[in-house]
Amino acid sequence: YTAEKNMGYQSNITFYKLSEDDIKYVENIIDINIGDIIVKKQFIEIYDILGGINGQYNRECKSLMRLHNKKHFPTILCRDGATKAIYMTYSGKPLCKTSGNIPIDWKEQIIEILITLSKMKIYNNDMWLNNFLVKDGILYLIDFGWATFDTDNYPFINITEKDLLENDSLFDVLSIVYSRVAAKRLVFTKDII
């Protein structure tokens, strides 16, 4: 395999390209179509808000386990609590205005995402531009390190159906949602400091 690494703010992401033999081997064991790229997300300790590295790792694992094999979300393949690493299926490339990779039916897909999250009682709390990817015309929501269950919480960035009804551009929706939560985030941060 070959690996490509991206250093992030709260995690390091490594992409592993699998050989045909490796793909067949894994798919025979777990009976899931994994594709030819596996993603390793390893959490980094940045600060101790809401449980620090352990909190982020545990929230991501819990969310991905609830969302296992659901459309629009990565499928967790393995987790390593000792190193705070999660291995999952590849979910595509970042949204980009210039490349035209925004699916035509993006509103319907976001509604599907919202319905699935509601059924699973998950609030992602971090629905911003960098946490949406596109693969084969399908939107994927990634990064559940700030997720909560049953109620929203910091950083409070969650799309609503009303946001979708009032806007005809995915980029406008994401911008409005991000702007709307600024005041809540300031109050939350002030309360914990």
Salt bridges, closest charged atoms under 4 A:
ASP36 OD2 - LYS17 NZ 2.34
GLU60 OE1 - LYS41 NZ 2.88
GLU112 OE1 - LYS71 NZ 3.95
GLU112 OE1 - HIS72 NE2 2.51
ASP143 OD1 - LYS41 NZ 3.01
ASP152 OD2 - LYS184 NZ 3.41
ASP163 OD1 - ARG180 NH1 2.60
GLU166 OE2 - LYS162 NZ 3.56
ASP168 OD1 - LYS107 NZ 3.21
